[in-house]
């Protein structure tokens, strides 16, 4: 899963970098009344921050059945 988020770094609290903001952050997604939790992992290469999500097999199956995302 990938998406783009544009942030104004001056709005990030405690002087954190964008990578620090996302690395280790927990997210919740509710699909069909079921809530799934997943954790982000961020890394920086050059000036690009890449955020990855490890999704459970259950969530992957629900997303595959509910969306056209690949």
N, CA, C and O atoms as CSV, one atom per row, in Angstrom:
chain,resi,resn,atom,element,x,y,z
A,1,UNK,N,N,0.852,-1.154,0.000
A,1,UNK,CA,C,0.000,0.000,0.000
A,1,UNK,C,C,0.898,1.217,0.000
A,1,UNK,O,O,1.879,1.273,0.742
A,2,UNK,N,N,0.568,2.185,-0.826
A,2,UNK,CA,C,1.335,3.421,-0.788
A,2,UNK,C,C,0.412,4.600,-1.034
A,2,UNK,O,O,-0.609,4.486,-1.712
A,3,UNK,N,N,0.785,5.709,-0.480
A,3,UNK,CA,C,0.051,6.927,-0.689
A,3,UNK,C,C,0.976,8.093,-0.413
A,3,UNK,O,O,2.034,7.924,0.192
A,4,UNK,N,N,0.591,9.247,-0.845
A,4,UNK,CA,C,1.429,10.437,-0.665
A,4,UNK,C,C,0.774,11.363,0.356
A,4,UNK,O,O,-0.424,11.636,0.299
A,5,UNK,N,N,1.584,11.829,1.276
A,5,UNK,CA,C,1.137,12.814,2.257
A,5,UNK,C,C,2.118,13.984,2.200
A,5,UNK,O,O,3.323,13.803,2.380
A,6,UNK,N,N,1.608,15.150,1.955
A,6,UNK,CA,C,2.443,16.348,1.980
A,6,UNK,C,C,2.259,17.024,3.332
A,6,UNK,O,O,1.140,17.355,3.724
A,7,UNK,N,N,3.361,17.225,4.036
A,7,UNK,CA,C,3.307,17.824,5.366
A,7,UNK,C,C,4.128,19.101,5.411
A,7,UNK,O,O,5.156,19.226,4.746
A,8,UNK,N,N,3.659,20.028,6.196
A,8,UNK,CA,C,4.434,21.204,6.507
A,8,UNK,C,C,5.233,20.855,7.759
A,8,UNK,O,O,4.677,20.755,8.852
A,9,UNK,N,N,6.537,20.671,7.590
A,9,UNK,CA,C,7.354,20.199,8.714
A,9,UNK,C,C,7.318,21.136,9.908
A,9,UNK,O,O,7.604,20.707,11.026
A,10,UNK,N,N,6.978,22.396,9.708
A,10,UNK,CA,C,6.916,23.308,10.847
A,10,UNK,C,C,5.735,22.979,11.755
A,10,UNK,O,O,5.663,23.474,12.880
A,11,UNK,N,N,4.813,22.153,11.277
A,11,UNK,CA,C,3.645,21.779,12.084
A,11,UNK,C,C,3.869,20.492,12.875
A,11,UNK,O,O,3.007,20.104,13.663
A,12,UNK,N,N,5.002,19.826,12.685
A,12,UNK,CA,C,5.302,18.592,13.401
A,12,UNK,C,C,5.803,18.957,14.794
A,12,UNK,O,O,6.700,19.787,14.937
A,13,UNK,N,N,5.218,18.331,15.828
A,13,UNK,CA,C,5.538,18.699,17.208
A,13,UNK,C,C,6.866,18.124,17.673
A,13,UNK,O,O,7.383,17.165,17.099
A,14,UNK,N,N,7.391,18.713,18.696
A,14,UNK,CA,C,8.598,18.259,19.399
A,14,UNK,C,C,9.835,18.190,18.511
A,14,UNK,O,O,10.779,17.469,18.834
A,15,UNK,N,N,9.851,18.915,17.410
A,15,UNK,CA,C,11.030,18.952,16.557
A,15,UNK,C,C,11.343,17.646,15.855
A,15,UNK,O,O,12.473,17.436,15.414
A,16,UNK,N,N,10.362,16.770,15.745
A,16,UNK,CA,C,10.576,15.488,15.081
A,16,UNK,C,C,10.671,15.675,13.568
A,16,UNK,O,O,10.096,16.605,13.003
A,17,UNK,N,N,11.403,14.778,12.935
A,17,UNK,CA,C,11.404,14.748,11.479
A,17,UNK,C,C,10.140,14.020,11.027
A,17,UNK,O,O,9.466,13.378,11.832
A,18,UNK,N,N,9.826,14.123,9.751
A,18,UNK,CA,C,8.660,13.417,9.221
A,18,UNK,C,C,8.844,11.909,9.397
A,18,UNK,O,O,7.891,11.207,9.733
A,19,UNK,N,N,10.051,11.410,9.176
A,19,UNK,CA,C,10.310,9.981,9.364
A,19,UNK,C,C,10.072,9.567,10.811
A,19,UNK,O,O,9.477,8.520,11.066
A,20,UNK,N,N,10.528,10.372,11.754
A,20,UNK,CA,C,10.309,10.064,13.172
A,20,UNK,C,C,8.822,10.092,13.510
A,20,UNK,O,O,8.356,9.306,14.335
A,21,UNK,N,N,8.083,10.988,12.878
A,21,UNK,CA,C,6.657,11.090,13.127
A,21,UNK,C,C,5.943,9.796,12.759
A,21,UNK,O,O,5.067,9.341,13.494
A,22,UNK,N,N,6.310,9.201,11.627
A,22,UNK,CA,C,5.626,8.007,11.154
A,22,UNK,C,C,6.239,6.699,11.635
A,22,UNK,O,O,5.519,5.713,11.791
A,23,UNK,N,N,7.536,6.663,11.872
A,23,UNK,CA,C,8.177,5.400,12.234
A,23,UNK,C,C,7.654,4.894,13.575
A,23,UNK,O,O,7.816,5.548,14.605
A,24,UNK,N,N,7.034,3.737,13.546
A,24,UNK,CA,C,6.496,3.136,14.761
A,24,UNK,C,C,5.081,3.574,15.093
A,24,UNK,O,O,4.497,3.083,16.059
A,25,UNK,N,N,4.516,4.496,14.307
A,25,UNK,CA,C,3.156,4.971,14.578
A,25,UNK,C,C,2.144,3.865,14.289
A,25,UNK,O,O,2.280,3.113,13.324
A,26,UNK,N,N,1.134,3.786,15.139
A,26,UNK,CA,C,0.061,2.799,14.957
A,26,UNK,C,C,-1.129,3.459,14.273
A,26,UNK,O,O,-1.477,4.603,14.562
A,27,UNK,N,N,-1.742,2.716,13.364
A,27,UNK,CA,C,-2.925,3.171,12.649
A,27,UNK,C,C,-4.025,2.141,12.832
A,27,UNK,O,O,-3.760,0.957,13.038
A,28,UNK,N,N,-5.266,2.612,12.753
A,28,UNK,CA,C,-6.423,1.708,12.805
A,28,UNK,C,C,-7.269,1.950,11.567
A,28,UNK,O,O,-7.474,3.089,11.148
A,29,UNK,N,N,-7.753,0.870,10.994
A,29,UNK,CA,C,-8.606,0.930,9.821
A,29,UNK,C,C,-9.822,0.061,10.090
A,29,UNK,O,O,-9.688,-1.111,10.442
A,30,UNK,N,N,-11.006,0.631,9.925
A,30,UNK,CA,C,-12.226,-0.135,10.132
A,30,UNK,C,C,-12.857,-0.430,8.783
A,30,UNK,O,O,-13.139,0.476,7.999
A,31,UNK,N,N,-13.074,-1.717,8.527
A,31,UNK,CA,C,-13.690,-2.172,7.283
A,31,UNK,C,C,-14.806,-3.128,7.655
A,31,UNK,O,O,-14.570,-4.116,8.350
A,32,UNK,N,N,-16.017,-2.847,7.201
A,32,UNK,CA,C,-17.147,-3.727,7.471
A,32,UNK,C,C,-17.412,-3.942,8.954
A,32,UNK,O,O,-17.835,-5.023,9.362
A,33,UNK,N,N,-17.163,-2.915,9.761
A,33,UNK,CA,C,-17.413,-3.016,11.193
A,33,UNK,C,C,-16.290,-3.661,11.993
A,33,UNK,O,O,-16.341,-3.676,13.223
A,34,UNK,N,N,-15.286,-4.188,11.322
A,34,UNK,CA,C,-14.126,-4.816,11.985
A,34,UNK,C,C,-12.961,-3.833,11.956
A,34,UNK,O,O,-12.651,-3.268,10.907
A,35,UNK,N,N,-12.312,-3.624,13.105
A,35,UNK,CA,C,-11.179,-2.708,13.185
A,35,UNK,C,C,-9.874,-3.489,13.194
A,35,UNK,O,O,-9.717,-4.465,13.929
A,36,UNK,N,N,-8.951,-3.044,12.370
A,36,UNK,CA,C,-7.632,-3.668,12.248
A,36,UNK,C,C,-6.582,-2.631,12.632
A,36,UNK,O,O,-6.718,-1.453,12.299
A,37,UNK,N,N,-5.545,-3.062,13.327
A,37,UNK,CA,C,-4.444,-2.189,13.707
A,37,UNK,C,C,-3.189,-2.616,12.960
A,37,UNK,O,O,-2.946,-3.804,12.749
A,38,UNK,N,N,-2.395,-1.619,12.564
A,38,UNK,CA,C,-1.127,-1.929,11.911
A,38,UNK,C,C,-0.145,-0.815,12.216
A,38,UNK,O,O,-0.532,0.314,12.517
A,39,UNK,N,N,1.135,-1.153,12.133
A,39,UNK,CA,C,2.185,-0.226,12.527
A,39,UNK,C,C,2.998,0.185,11.303
A,39,UNK,O,O,3.280,-0.626,10.422
A,40,UNK,N,N,3.364,1.458,11.272
A,40,UNK,CA,C,4.154,2.001,10.169
A,40,UNK,C,C,5.642,1.860,10.457
A,40,UNK,O,O,6.086,1.889,11.604
A,41,UNK,N,N,6.392,1.706,9.377
A,41,UNK,CA,C,7.848,1.729,9.451
A,41,UNK,C,C,8.315,2.742,8.418
A,41,UNK,O,O,7.936,2.654,7.250
A,42,UNK,N,N,9.131,3.702,8.833
A,42,UNK,CA,C,9.590,4.755,7.936
A,42,UNK,C,C,11.095,4.683,7.762
A,42,UNK,O,O,11.832,4.357,8.692
A,43,UNK,N,N,11.537,4.995,6.548
A,43,UNK,CA,C,12.973,5.112,6.303
A,43,UNK,C,C,13.191,6.278,5.354
A,43,UNK,O,O,12.300,6.662,4.596
A,44,UNK,N,N,14.384,6.827,5.411
A,44,UNK,CA,C,14.731,7.978,4.593
A,44,UNK,C,C,15.846,7.587,3.644
A,44,UNK,O,O,16.871,7.048,4.059
A,45,UNK,N,N,15.635,7.864,2.369
A,45,UNK,CA,C,16.680,7.690,1.360
A,45,UNK,C,C,16.761,9.017,0.609
A,45,UNK,O,O,15.822,9.408,-0.085
A,46,UNK,N,N,17.879,9.695,0.755
A,46,UNK,CA,C,18.001,11.033,0.182
A,46,UNK,C,C,17.028,11.954,0.888
A,46,UNK,O,O,17.059,12.074,2.113
A,47,UNK,N,N,16.160,12.608,0.121
A,47,UNK,CA,C,15.166,13.483,0.739
A,47,UNK,C,C,13.759,12.896,0.653
A,47,UNK,O,O,12.767,13.611,0.797
A,48,UNK,N,N,13.684,11.582,0.417
A,48,UNK,CA,C,12.392,10.903,0.303
A,48,UNK,C,C,12.157,10.023,1.525
A,48,UNK,O,O,12.993,9.190,1.875
A,49,UNK,N,N,11.007,10.218,2.169
A,49,UNK,CA,C,10.597,9.406,3.303
A,49,UNK,C,C,9.638,8.342,2.771
A,49,UNK,O,O,8.609,8.664,2.177
A,50,UNK,N,N,9.982,7.083,2.988
A,50,UNK,CA,C,9.126,5.982,2.572
A,50,UNK,C,C,8.523,5.353,3.816
A,50,UNK,O,O,9.243,4.956,4.733
A,51,UNK,N,N,7.198,5.265,3.844
A,51,UNK,CA,C,6.493,4.668,4.973
A,51,UNK,C,C,5.873,3.362,4.500
A,51,UNK,O,O,5.145,3.336,3.508
A,52,UNK,N,N,6.163,2.284,5.210
A,52,UNK,CA,C,5.641,0.963,4.881
A,52,UNK,C,C,4.727,0.487,5.996
A,52,UNK,O,O,4.887,0.859,7.158
A,53,UNK,N,N,3.770,-0.340,5.619
A,53,UNK,CA,C,2.837,-0.908,6.579
A,53,UNK,C,C,2.855,-2.414,6.451
A,53,UNK,O,O,2.781,-2.945,5.343
A,54,UNK,N,N,2.953,-3.115,7.579
A,54,UNK,CA,C,2.836,-4.568,7.590
A,54,UNK,C,C,1.396,-4.895,7.971
A,54,UNK,O,O,0.976,-4.689,9.110
A,55,UNK,N,N,0.654,-5.407,7.000
A,55,UNK,CA,C,-0.753,-5.718,7.224
A,55,UNK,C,C,-0.922,-7.196,7.529
A,55,UNK,O,O,-0.213,-8.038,6.978
A,56,UNK,N,N,-1.857,-7.503,8.404
A,56,UNK,CA,C,-2.136,-8.905,8.716
A,56,UNK,C,C,-2.774,-9.565,7.501
A,56,UNK,O,O,-3.321,-8.885,6.634
A,57,UNK,N,N,-2.703,-10.885,7.442
A,57,UNK,CA,C,-3.322,-11.626,6.344
A,57,UNK,C,C,-4.824,-11.361,6.285
A,57,UNK,O,O,-5.400,-11.270,5.201
A,58,UNK,N,N,-5.458,-11.238,7.460
A,58,UNK,CA,C,-6.896,-10.949,7.516
A,58,UNK,C,C,-7.215,-9.612,6.857
A,58,UNK,O,O,-8.146,-9.516,6.057
A,59,UNK,N,N,-6.440,-8.580,7.193
A,59,UNK,CA,C,-6.686,-7.259,6.622
A,59,UNK,C,C,-6.406,-7.261,5.125
A,59,UNK,O,O,-7.150,-6.652,4.357
A,60,UNK,N,N,-5.355,-7.931,4.708
A,60,UNK,CA,C,-5.057,-8.023,3.273
A,60,UNK,C,C,-6.230,-8.652,2.527
A,60,UNK,O,O,-6.604,-8.188,1.450
A,61,UNK,N,N,-6.809,-9.705,3.096
A,61,UNK,CA,C,-7.928,-10.395,2.454
A,61,UNK,C,C,-9.138,-9.485,2.365
A,61,UNK,O,O,-9.812,-9.450,1.336
A,62,UNK,N,N,-9.424,-8.743,3.434
A,62,UNK,CA,C,-10.578,-7.840,3.434
A,62,UNK,C,C,-10.383,-6.737,2.406
A,62,UNK,O,O,-11.310,-6.409,1.666
A,63,UNK,N,N,-9.184,-6.162,2.352
A,63,UNK,CA,C,-8.919,-5.105,1.377
A,63,UNK,C,C,-9.005,-5.638,-0.052
A,63,UNK,O,O,-9.539,-4.971,-0.938
A,64,UNK,N,N,-8.483,-6.825,-0.267
A,64,UNK,CA,C,-8.561,-7.423,-1.603
A,64,UNK,C,C,-9.993,-7.646,-2.036
A,64,UNK,O,O,-10.332,-7.453,-3.204
A,65,UNK,N,N,-10.837,-8.053,-1.096
A,65,UNK,CA,C,-12.230,-8.314,-1.423
A,65,UNK,C,C,-13.064,-7.037,-1.528
A,65,UNK,O,O,-14.101,-7.027,-2.191
A,66,UNK,N,N,-12.616,-5.962,-0.876
A,66,UNK,CA,C,-13.417,-4.738,-0.777
A,66,UNK,C,C,-12.970,-3.609,-1.698
A,66,UNK,O,O,-13.689,-2.622,-1.856
A,67,UNK,N,N,-11.794,-3.740,-2.307
A,67,UNK,CA,C,-11.258,-2.655,-3.123
A,67,UNK,C,C,-10.674,-3.211,-4.418
A,67,UNK,O,O,-10.591,-4.423,-4.615
A,68,UNK,N,N,-10.277,-2.302,-5.282
A,68,UNK,CA,C,-9.573,-2.706,-6.492
A,68,UNK,C,C,-8.070,-2.434,-6.367
A,68,UNK,O,O,-7.330,-2.525,-7.347
A,69,UNK,N,N,-7.630,-2.101,-5.154
A,69,UNK,CA,C,-6.209,-1.809,-4.917
A,69,UNK,C,C,-5.384,-3.075,-5.101
A,69,UNK,O,O,-5.846,-4.184,-4.831
A,70,UNK,N,N,-4.156,-2.884,-5.567
A,70,UNK,CA,C,-3.229,-4.018,-5.718
A,70,UNK,C,C,-1.994,-3.776,-4.907
A,70,UNK,O,O,-1.089,-4.610,-4.897
